[in-house]
Each structure stands twice: as C-alpha cells, then as structure tokens.
C-alpha cells in the first residue's frame, strides 16, 4: 500500500505546538538545515514534521472542487 497524496490524508484535529514551532523556525532562519540544528533535530526529521504540518494546512481535493 502506497502513501496517499497530502490532500487525501488531511488532519482534522488541532495543530500542536511542535508543528507551529517547526514552521516558525524554518521561516525565521530561512534554511532547513540551520532550523533543524536550532531545534536539535536532524534535517530529515524536520522535513517529516513540515510534511505533517502541511496535512493541516493544505486544502483537501473536496475543498478545491467546492471553490
């Protein structure tokens, strides 16, 4: 079984602080590697957290069709 596209696995619960902190660090530093170092994470772990964050913020295909 493959991984579903982002829009098909949209999260519905509240975004937790980890996601907000990750997104803010990347925005502030402007570089994934340096943001990962700042958060004491590896770059692949930071990338996974950002992908998880996108599950909260990306529109689902149904939302796009209704627009």
Order of alpha helices (4+ residues) and beta strands (2+ residues): alpha-alpha-alpha-alpha
